[in-house]
Amino acid sequence: MTTLFTPLQAGDIHLPNRIVMAPLTRARAGATHIPNDMMVDYYAQRASSGLIMTECTMVDAHACAFIGEGGIYSPAHVAGWSRVTDAVHDRGGRIFMQIWHPGRAAHSLLNEGEQPVSSSATAIRNGVTNTPEGAKPYEVPRALRTEDIPRYVEMFRLAAQNAQRAGFDGVQIHGAHGYLVDNFLRDGVNARTDAYGGSVPNRARFLLEVTDAAIGVWGAGRVAVRISPLVPFNDMVDSQPESLVTYVAQELSRRTIAFLEVRHEDHALPEEQEILKVARRHFQGALMSNGNYTRESGESTVAYGAADAIVYGRPYIANPDLVERFAKQSPLNEVNYDRLYGGGPDGYSDYPAMAAS
């Protein structure tokens, strides 16, 4: 029987287990967005994961949505992340970089006055974001012109290239949670009338161009994609999520990418279970599911074949040795929610591993 501890081949990557560490924004990189000693320790501690995915990482100097997320747009960032990948590999781990542009979730105060961009000029409603001047409402983004889009595809290609230089094992394209790629994918935001709007194939065009650019750097077997077709975060919705997932899954399957991650609001919701079935039906590669899983629910999902691996977020925040804890069915550390973002090692790299038995 397939379990969480059964090895998995995901494209060109061999995972020793199916317990995957989610991309987790922790905002510890400071104003330079360059990884530091804390980040080296944090990722190295979690090297027993089947695969680590980094926090969302900026593809451009003006692609900031949080104070202190990591970047991958300069030689200094490559050097900083190289220390992370070396530390993870020294402990026998595997690590993908999640490359990302925040789209309309950015703010000009975080980007030297540059207006956020999106598929369409529609702001995130009823929310605020943290800036150097405190909490501010989201701004109305600039809708990218058709002729602007190749420059943004190129940002992702260069980020993929820099991730390769930094020693990563592959890249994941962040197509979820209402950031730039998702601003094109879902029609609750995308109101375009050009080749990047309207039909599902048109709305998926930007994602697929970014994917093809990353494949041109890495090869398909080291490129992954994350989508969240039903997650409402950042004021997102889509009128035909099953059609969207069907098309995206078919196109990514045709490209033979390493894996597709479906991010759920909660995997136990009936509608989320149905959307995972759609992805399973149309994507022939490794399928990963992410959304409020426990050890038990993850085990049953993998055993049943609904997904090939489970991506864990909150459990990995507080449990660097999550694989070992799951193996021994040991209690988990509690998350310190007051120390999720920014600051020092407390609530970040200071969670204890199990005592040696």
Steps between C-alpha positions, in 0.01 A plus 500: 500500500623850419564707813644840588834321541505338154756661266366698203648596165379850411638582159879488533487521882503193725317566826583259786157564650175676408500758780573829326573834663274777371622841387461704820542877505696582817649841404839454666720627213485868598511803273757350263292185435827301525492175702685517832633258763154450652361390166790261442427336836123494445511318167783264599304392808219378273717301256333166582193617308436312179539839336535854635341789313626844592288798592371701203808669357502831312581483128569874480611786725153655466311178576468541878179436695645430845767673705783250495420221251788348308607608151678333208572787261869583561837330553478581872173307523653207313789495747266519798277217381807290411574482872148365555518236229846390614375454857192304388701279266764438767220343707378290209200717412340622179376856452299687234474877485152644462526794259236767524372843406232641733302683232226712652595389855808725485504864618688800366644575847681167485624549143661843477174660392425255219129431455391136537412314181236242418301357211239773558468828689301359792623534858478243779189600695452523876860438598818672609867421458797584721734768367785705650233761579270252671189320378366637172211404271597317185552728201332482161751315280609591151364255244795362305493584131530208262844621397611511868440132563817356340707709744324332793548154348868589472508591871395146581751353256786696657381400847500134393851546366619664822340220704700252295819697567417495871498120502130424531361170379221668305243780508131527576296770326257664741172507310280524809362728772418805293851593393600598145463164323170438681385853406502372142363151572178586681221700339396667826793734429590447134273720290732522200382488140836421337674162458545476879136535599154354446525128425672252730786441251556875477499548877745211542732637230720701739548203736595274211741755353668533841509121532655461156762764588594308816509173307740664256739551792446183704333241282145394575595246768620770739214749460181495708186714524269594786134597447215577743183501288255524793700697758345849549814656652581846360141546381514227235226295335442320172169425327612169346772346719455146369549612140803703606660208685421259217677716243796593719551141613486370143749760374742446789470124459582535131814688603595216743586737785631356828181550699182701539403625845133574569464735796165471678317720744441173688551163334198354685249733334292307242565756227876480564490121482322526165754746358782265607324220310494721191873562531565128558300408191682739267855523637708189442806604703552519876206679664544669838216615725527774763237621743466432872614139497585297809725196493194277488314685225818531296566129537151407384513741203825349377388140568177559307693653209323836503843666511860377481639718778371733771629852546506610864515864608420580864637169634836583339512843664532350848644156424829493311504120544143448378591184305646339810206606716253358250698175482485459878151650528646742755329820620563816299632832628245781506541793260589836655266712290634824649837435333399393151634799308821694540722531804767264624542126546229474766197334347706427188814290539481429874228231505642188667539164333398186686733389775720212393357169619 
